[in-house]
Each structure stands twice: as structure tokens, then as C-alpha cells.
Amino acid sequence: MKPRKTNHSPSPAAVQDDWFKWKEKDLSKAESVARPSLSYWQDAWKRLVKNKLAMAGLIFLVLLTVMAIIGPMLSPYKVDGNDLPNQFLPPSGDHWFGTDSLGRDVFTRTWYGARISLFVGLMAALIDFFVGVVYGGISGYKGGRTDNIMMRIVEVLYGLPYLLVVILLLVVLGPSLTTIIIALTVTGWVGMARIVRGQVLQIKNYEFVLASKSFGTKTKRIIRKNLLPNTMGPIIVQMTLTVPSAIFAEAFLSFLGLGIQSPFASWGVMANDALGAILSGYWWTLFFPAFFISFTMFAFNVLGDGLQDALDPKLRK
């Protein structure tokens, strides 16, 4: 006896549900095709915005820069104006950050010190950028004997005690803002050069670079048009980490008396002047320069970490 055939045909409702599911899937595919794709930098910015700590650091640095520009203008007091009858006044409506041992307004001097610190940090980062990118780019692209010689020079400079070189230059040339920048950058570019060299060594064998070589493009143009744009991610991250290092170095040298000299203000000079006062209970003379040194370095470091994650092509979806 043959088994009876059963009818498994789907119901009309099930057919309609399957049709709607297929239609939704088809529409989603069409939307993904029609949606414009993000560029590398747009995608990096989108991922950076999602990093709340990095964005907090960026907002702090923007506000710090704005206050460094307009802060001294908001105060009626001069950065070097002594007022001995009003020394060691606590923070108040007249002196928002109080006064120091010579009656100078700490608010005015703090923002003037921010100008010095940010200027030194940015100038050190820019000089490291130009010297390191050119040196590392040429070394990585040329390769062979040229690369060996250039890298041996970098290793010699890298092996020199950084702080000792800076202090010796400041002693020989004399303490000044220009001398500090020269001292911080005389060996500070070697880290940037090594990063750029490593990136160029990796990229120079890519097909688009070999195609440019086959068309007879000059070395300078290949480095500028093909290699450098593809190494900007690590370069930008390195620059954001160079700035806080330079700011701390300037503050440390000024604290030792080898940097900016009184009556001009920098955070290191203010910290040095406040050493005796803090023992007498005048905490505000040290608190504000120390606070801005710490938080500026913290902001640059978290921003650098955020940029490193945002610019990493391996994390791009």
C-alpha cells in the first residue's frame, strides 16, 4: 500500500511574510549601495567623536588656547606689575586666582604662562615634524647604504642623554625662549624620523608607488604626493605626544632657573616662585600653575591615544 501524499504548500499569510522580508532585505541592500561612503579622514573623525575622553581633552585644549589669547586681556593687571601691599591675597573678586609674593596677579600670569607653554610645545612639534619627516622620508625611500648611514646618525643622537644635551645648550647659549626651542628640538626630531622611515619602508613597495616610478616621477614628488599622505596618521599621533613632552620640559627647565626668567611668566617659573609660599599656606600660588601643567599634559595624551585609535586603518569598518 502506497503512502498517502501530504500537501505542504505554505499558507497565503506565510507567503506574504516571506515576500515582505525579501523586500526589506532588498531595500537595505539598495540603501547601503546608495549611501555615500566615508573618506578615511571622515571615518577617523567619526570614531574620534565617539571617544568621550579624547573629545574632553580636545575641548579642554581649545578652551585653554582661547584663554591663553584673551585671558591676559580680561585682567586689568600687568603680568610683571608688582604690588607689594597686596601680596599673597587669596582668590577673590578682584584677583580671581589670588596674588603671589610680589603682589602680581596669578590669573594674568597663569594665562600668560599658557601662551609660553603652548608656543614652546607647538614650535617643538612643528620643527620635529619638518625635520623628522624630511629626514625619515629620504632615508626610508632611498634605502641601502644611504639608509644605513642616516640611521646610524639617528642612533648616535638617540643615545645621547636628552636632558643633559638640553641643559648644556641652555648653559652655553643662555636661557631664553629661542634657546629653549633649539635645545628641545636639536635631538627631539629623531623619534619622528624613525616613525616616518618605518612607514615609508612599508609603503614604498605598494603598486601605486611602483607605478609612479615607472612613469619617471621624481623622488621629491613621489615622497610628497604618494608616501607622506599615507603616513599622516602616525605622524599626527606623534605630534600630539611631542607637544606635552615639550611643555613639561620647558616647565621643568624654567623651574630649575634655566628657562624663562622673571619677571616674565611661565608655569615653571610660577611653580618655582611658589615653593617658599606653599609652606606658609599660600596654596593658590602653586595650585594653578601645577593644575594647568598636569591637565594640559593629560589632555594631549588622551587626545593622542584617541587619535591613534581613530587613525588606525585596522579598526576601520
VOGU-3710 file (C-alpha; in Angstrom, 3 decimals, decimal comma):
1> mkprktnhsp> 0,000/0,000/0,000  1,476/3,340/-1,121  1,855/6,106/1,481  -0,589/8,942/1,118  0,938/12,156/-0,206  0,539/15,145/2,099  0,203/18,725/0,887  2,874/21,022/2,481  2,109/24,152/0,459  2,565/27,303/2,567
11> spaavqddwf> -0,384/29,379/3,573  -1,071/32,755/1,900  -0,079/34,601/5,124  3,311/32,851/5,218  3,951/33,690/1,560  3,131/37,330/2,244  5,518/37,437/5,251  8,347/35,942/3,182  7,734/38,490/0,450  7,926/41,395/2,907
21> kwkekdlska> 11,150/40,025/4,426  12,713/39,670/0,995  11,597/43,205/0,108  13,099/44,692/3,293  16,399/42,897/2,677  16,449/44,157/-0,901  15,749/47,731/0,218  18,506/47,598/2,838  20,992/46,449/0,196  19,894/49,271/-2,086
31> esvarpslsy> 20,317/51,823/0,700  23,823/50,556/1,509  24,783/50,913/-2,144  23,234/54,370/-2,455  24,676/55,671/0,844  27,888/57,665/0,194  30,987/56,036/1,677  33,045/57,954/4,221  36,575/59,023/3,400  39,490/57,988/5,600
41> wqdawkrlvk> 39,535/61,309/7,478  35,748/61,486/7,840  35,705/57,989/9,277  38,578/58,868/11,636  36,755/61,961/12,887  33,560/59,959/13,391  35,396/57,411/15,527  37,267/60,144/17,429  33,983/61,842/18,353  32,803/58,572/19,914
51> nklamaglif> 35,819/58,614/22,240  34,490/60,781/25,073  37,799/61,062/26,918  39,668/62,193/23,807  36,946/64,736/22,990  37,080/66,058/26,558  40,826/66,541/26,118  40,283/68,304/22,796  37,661/70,653/24,289  39,978/71,455/27,214
61> lvlltvmaii> 42,838/72,303/24,830  40,596/74,524/22,700  39,402/76,416/25,788  42,981/76,668/27,045  44,123/78,139/23,732  41,271/80,665/23,724  42,025/81,733/27,298  45,749/81,971/26,549  44,862/84,515/23,859  42,199/86,556/25,648
71> gpmlspykvd> 42,928/85,738/29,317  45,501/88,485/29,964  43,178/90,973/28,229  40,379/90,183/30,696  42,503/91,270/33,632  43,376/94,916/34,426  46,704/93,823/35,924  50,045/93,524/34,131  51,984/90,302/34,037  55,040/91,950/35,642
81> gndlpnqflp> 53,232/94,559/37,733  54,482/94,405/41,331  52,096/95,465/44,120  53,816/94,677/47,433  50,988/95,942/49,709  48,707/93,322/48,108  50,986/90,303/48,251  49,566/86,830/48,983  45,936/87,851/48,605  43,667/84,782/48,336
91> psgdhwfgtd> 41,395/84,265/45,301  38,655/86,884/45,291  36,543/89,055/43,012  39,476/91,443/42,492  42,143/88,777/41,979  40,431/85,623/40,678  43,473/83,399/41,274  44,951/85,491/44,098  48,346/87,211/44,146  51,908/85,996/44,661
101> slgrdvftrt> 54,835/87,095/46,836  55,275/90,347/44,877  51,590/91,151/44,637  51,372/90,090/40,985  48,028/88,797/39,752  48,195/84,983/39,429  45,287/84,920/36,945  47,140/87,154/34,477  50,410/85,284/34,920  48,722/81,878/34,522
111> wygarislfv> 47,293/82,711/31,101  50,485/84,431/30,019  52,313/81,260/31,047  49,861/79,271/28,931  50,970/81,310/25,923  54,602/80,452/26,594  53,940/76,757/27,211  51,686/76,263/24,177  54,049/78,216/21,931  57,053/76,149/23,009
121> glmaalidff> 55,126/72,883/22,646  53,725/73,698/19,200  57,014/75,055/17,854  58,887/71,980/19,083  56,286/69,720/17,452  56,403/71,622/14,131  60,205/71,590/13,951  60,266/67,883/14,814  57,636/67,365/12,112  59,531/69,099/9,297
131> vgvvyggisg> 62,998/67,767/10,154  61,835/64,261/11,055  59,554/63,851/8,039  62,170/65,015/5,537  64,979/63,009/7,118  62,961/59,840/7,692  61,251/60,065/4,304  64,535/60,302/2,397  66,138/57,560/4,481  63,256/55,125/4,029
141> ykggrtdnim> 62,752/55,819/0,328  66,417/55,681/-0,699  67,216/52,573/1,347  70,508/50,716/1,012  73,708/52,472/2,017  72,035/55,877/2,321  69,547/54,472/4,789  72,275/52,760/6,820  74,355/55,924/7,153  71,380/58,128/8,018
151> mrivevlygl> 70,064/55,676/10,605  73,477/55,350/12,271  73,439/59,120/12,769  69,955/58,872/14,267  71,070/56,115/16,641  74,017/58,216/17,847  71,733/61,191/18,532  69,126/58,931/20,127  71,747/57,532/22,501  72,688/60,972/23,860
161> pyllvvilll> 71,075/61,866/27,211  68,281/64,190/26,135  68,062/66,277/29,283  71,843/66,626/29,523  72,047/67,974/25,958  69,256/70,463/26,661  70,862/71,734/29,868  74,295/72,078/28,228  72,857/74,097/25,357  70,969/76,353/27,755
171> vvlgpsltti> 74,141/76,935/29,789  76,222/77,709/26,678  73,669/79,819/24,783  71,977/81,400/27,789  68,392/80,962/28,972  65,797/82,396/26,584  62,695/81,294/24,720  64,621/80,776/21,478  67,305/78,757/23,239  64,691/76,513/24,852
181> iialtvtgwv> 63,115/75,739/21,465  66,522/74,999/19,909  67,512/72,807/22,851  64,266/70,830/22,752  64,458/70,161/19,011  68,175/69,508/18,477  67,626/65,804/19,174  63,844/65,711/19,561  63,200/65,010/15,874  64,843/61,572/15,852
191> gmarivrgqv> 61,696/59,816/17,104  59,648/61,323/14,287  62,315/60,351/11,742  62,272/56,707/12,843  58,475/56,510/12,642  58,378/58,084/9,167  61,172/55,835/7,929  59,331/52,712/9,082  56,125/53,816/7,379  57,908/54,717/4,131
201> lqiknyefvl> 59,739/51,380/4,040  56,379/49,658/4,230  54,569/51,810/1,660  57,251/52,347/-0,982  56,717/48,869/-2,462  52,991/49,352/-2,958  51,688/49,238/-6,517  50,773/52,915/-6,813  54,299/53,945/-5,778  55,897/51,496/-8,235
211> asksfgtktk> 53,582/52,850/-10,936  54,777/56,406/-10,248  58,384/55,223/-10,503  57,699/53,522/-13,824  56,353/56,782/-15,232  59,591/58,533/-14,310  58,204/60,651/-11,461  60,866/62,474/-9,481  61,746/61,265/-5,984  60,687/64,528/-4,346
221> riirknllpn> 57,226/64,330/-5,916  56,762/60,656/-5,002  57,573/61,378/-1,370  55,294/64,421/-1,297  52,344/63,034/-3,257  52,398/59,278/-2,620  54,263/58,491/0,574  53,604/61,323/3,035  49,785/61,411/2,683  49,700/57,715/3,604
231> tmgpiivqmt> 51,842/58,219/6,713  49,982/61,203/8,187  48,125/59,099/10,758  51,216/58,042/12,786  52,778/61,483/12,211  49,799/63,316/13,723  49,741/60,958/16,697  53,468/61,511/17,277  52,993/65,289/17,135  50,239/65,202/19,775
241> ltvpsaifae> 52,615/63,291/22,046  55,545/65,631/21,329  53,679/68,747/22,483  53,136/67,663/26,133  56,729/66,435/26,355  57,984/69,855/25,252  55,588/71,656/27,624  56,774/69,600/30,570  60,434/70,048/29,585  60,000/73,836/29,379
251> aflsflglgi> 58,246/73,933/32,757  60,938/71,756/34,318  63,781/73,867/32,922  62,080/77,108/33,987  61,558/75,579/37,415  65,313/74,968/37,611  66,022/78,543/36,504  67,292/77,591/33,049  64,220/78,631/31,084  62,086/81,757/31,043
261> qspfaswgvm> 63,371/84,306/33,528  61,358/86,522/35,860  59,545/88,896/35,674  58,123/87,072/32,629  55,750/84,281/33,456  55,696/80,620/32,596  54,148/77,800/34,567  57,583/76,547/35,594  58,675/79,996/36,815  55,431/80,367/38,786
271> andalgails> 55,948/76,968/40,402  59,496/77,921/41,349  58,359/81,227/42,859  55,646/79,437/44,847  57,943/76,950/46,606  58,534/79,135/49,639  54,966/80,426/49,742  53,322/76,987/49,783  54,998/76,211/53,114  53,300/79,280/54,593
281> gywwtlffpa> 49,852/78,162/53,469  49,517/80,245/50,282  48,376/77,243/48,272  46,950/79,171/45,309  50,400/80,328/44,171  51,345/76,738/43,301  47,945/75,176/42,687  47,029/76,973/39,463  50,310/76,504/37,514  50,574/72,883/38,693
291> ffisftmfaf> 46,924/72,241/37,768  47,312/73,544/34,222  50,623/71,745/33,653  49,056/68,445/34,741  45,775/68,784/32,879  47,387/70,088/29,688  49,697/67,087/29,545  46,788/64,767/30,370  44,614/66,329/27,642  47,301/65,967/24,979
301> nvlgdglqda> 47,986/62,361/25,948  44,345/61,239/25,903  43,857/63,091/22,610  46,906/61,313/21,190  45,562/57,936/22,327  42,191/58,740/20,777  43,785/59,778/17,500  45,862/56,616/17,455  42,702/54,517/17,689  40,781/56,691/15,222
311> ldpklrk> 43,522/56,745/12,574  44,354/53,035/12,776  43,227/51,544/9,442  42,891/48,111/11,048  39,982/49,398/13,144  38,139/50,890/10,187  34,934/49,049/9,338
//
